[in-house]
Amino acid sequence: MAPSVSHIGQPRNRVDGRLKVTGAARYAAEYQANELLHGYVVVSTIAAGRIVAIDTREARAMPGVVQIFTHLDRQGVSWWDRDWQDDTAPPGHPFRPLHSDRILYDGQPIALVIAESFEAARNAADVVHVLYEVAPHQTDIHAAEADQYEPPKKREGVPPPPEPRGDLDQALAEAAFRVDAEYEQPSEHHNPMELFASTVIYEENDKLTIYDKTQGSQNAQQFVSAVFDLDDVKVVNAYVGGAFGSGLRPRYQLFLAVMAALKLKRSVRLELSRREMFYLSYRPITLQKLSIGADSNGKLLALKHHAVQATSLFEDYQEAVVNWSGLAYQCDNAAFSYTLSQVNTDTPGDMRAPGAATGVFALETAMDELSYAAGIDPLELRLRNYAERDQNMDKEFTSKALRECYAEGAEHFGWSKRQPTPRSMHDGKELVGYGMASGFWDAQVNKAEAKVRLLADGSVEVLTAASDIGTGTYTILAQIAAEAFEIPIDRVKVSIGASDLPTSPVEGGSWMAASVGSAVHLAAEAIKTKLIHRANRHHEAFLPIASADLCVEAGMVKKTDGTGPTISVAELMQAAQWDAVEETGKAGPDMLQMQKYISYTHSAVFVEVRVDEQLGVARVKRIVSAIAAGKILNPKTARSQILGGVVMGVGMAMHEEGLFDHGTGRIMNHNLAEYHVPANADIEDIEVIFVDEHDDKVNPIGVKGLGEIGIVGVAAAIGNAIYHATGKRLRTLPFTIDKIIS
């Protein structure tokens, strides 16, 4: 082993970076097989009704077509809802492709063409003719809002709204300053670079190896095994080209590809189009109402937050939207409510910081409105209402460095230069605006396992089913193992992204580093303990020394005080005739700790916008994002995560909006030409600051997740900056020119 070297906290390059930039990293649609068949999906062109007839004769006669599947084909799959409900499914009845003639939403898959080539399948799909019986539909949440309801069954892992506290009505009546406002968010659609795809490799006796675009190989494997009653299924997702929550659930291409492979006894690939991606997972349309009251000093007296979100006809998708208002600031009189409204779309899905990105947009905009009503600096208002305890759960924080985020973010941004009056700052023909917002996200740990193997040559292997969706999981796991054994990072081999590896949760919720990283750390420590016990029991020089007084350091077993005998790990393993030392680490939430404490990541976002006074064109000039997330394992990949979140926040604020034709129930801008996401020209200066935050309670390695916190609060901060620049308060996303100049 090499001399001691530090890896944790160092800005290491991605260990999988070379594979990705050279094209050696293969994604779900890039695996090959002998006589591979290709699929193409035919989707519904109505939003509600049923299929009266489906004519596939012309399509079947086209060259290269092997088979066309419709609802008329018996599928031989499970009838039980529980077999179709994956680990992240909301309550309800999961969608079953080609199950019946009923149409639930526009874009629903109604046929699958299988051919010898992708082009042949696509061409045949164009001539599948469908006759419908059209039924009334509803895609306008404003029209459906009257039928809103509280979901009877709560979604697992999503806490319901907090219980009301205090006397809200009385407190609102006594408030010196009050804000009552409504906020609206349209659907926001996932557009990761990698399209959803499944390559199913078929072998005799229905043995399947599936390369799937998913955030959880084991979740997808369990879904396929249960639905098709299969015993020999392996799912691989070694590399994932972005997901942001869209890949948490198995998508319908997985079911269809497996169905076709089993029916035809052939390997099958099915890759969805960009258009079809728009009909899968999306951040739901949300309407919110907030009432906030404060006393003459700006101290919050009352807060009321209600949200209604869109869901499908068949599942009760839920997010924690209003909950953040109950823990963000100290307020003793509060009430929260959350309802759903059914529309003719596919079930919405988790999208980066689900619930928080939505709820905090409304909360932090309302707080900004309150600051102007009270004549108090927006940052000062937040400091006056700083929460030292989570009032929702009545628990202490494991740590909270939000004050430090405020202070460091404001200093780097130059917040003190802000002139308080709207429209008071100019630069030529442009109005200049400063805005800020707070951010909050859960810092969770899920059950996870990792196997670590120390080999006789001093190298290390790490094995776990964790996914890397671009977050840097390969790299941080290699860093943790390299740090534990004090070896160069290139001496660590990380194997992840396969369902037959040790158990890992789906990659989501910003819990992967904390969960699997802790498991790797615990496995490495167990190996060290095993080496110490071996030396203590089998080597004469160590027999008088208690195991507690020994350590493994720089490749040697020795006394912790540096005195006395030593033996190298290599000699120890050779004497024991060990080719490898292997241990499995198991991490999960500390139930005793959770009774007293709760943990969050925090952020402070500062934004400068420029608005052309004549044209109403708004530019996000610069953003400073100050983050408190415990120990930072890798500042380079961590910064990348925050940058990505901030850019998505800019998209949420300035660009992204699913446009429905409510007459047809169709998403009209289901392409990247008309659905705008930020391009290079839209993004200027972004500064990321990680404040020091020590947390010895959150998990064994003291880290908090970073995947979500970067987006939270960004949209509100931009909207607040636009108000400061123009005096125009915008409460409906995105902040497009028409809203600024109207």
Secondary structure, 3 states (H helix, E strand, C coil): CCCCCCCCCCCCCCCCHHHHHHCCCCCHHHCCCCCCEEEEEEECCCCCEEEEEEECHHHHCCCCEEEEEECCCCCCCCCCHHHHCCCCCCCECCCCCCCCCEECCCCCEEEEEEECCHHHHHHHHCCCEEEEEECCCCCCHHHHHHHCECCCCCCCCCCCCCCCECCHHHHHHHCCEEEEEEEEECCEECCCCCCCEEEEEEEHHHEEEEEECCCCHHHHHHHHHHHHCCCCEEEECCCCCCCCCCCCCCCHHHHHHHHHHHHHCCCEEEECCHHHHCCCCEECCEEEEEEEEECCCCCEEEEEEEEEEEECCCECCCCCCCHHHHHCECCCCEEEEEEEEECCCCCCCCCCCCCHHHHHHHHHHHHHHHHHHHCCCHHHHHHHCECCCECCCCEEECCCCHHHHHHHHHHHHCHHHCCCCCCCCEECCEEEEEEEEEEEEECCCCCEEEEEEEECCCCEEEECCCCCCCCCHHHHHHHHHHHHHCCCHHHEEEECCECCCCCCCCCCCCCHHHHHHHHHHHHHHHHHHHHHHHHHHHCHHHCCCCHHHEEEECCEEEECCCCCCEEEHHHHHHHCCCCEEEEEEEECCCHHHHHHEECEEEEEEEEEEEEECCCCCEEEEEEEEEEECECCCCHHHHHHHHHHHHHHHHHHHHCCCCCEECCCCEECCCCCCCCCCCCHHHCCEEEEEECCCCCCCCCCCCECCCCCCCCCCHHHHHHHHHHHHHCCCCCECCCCHHHHHC
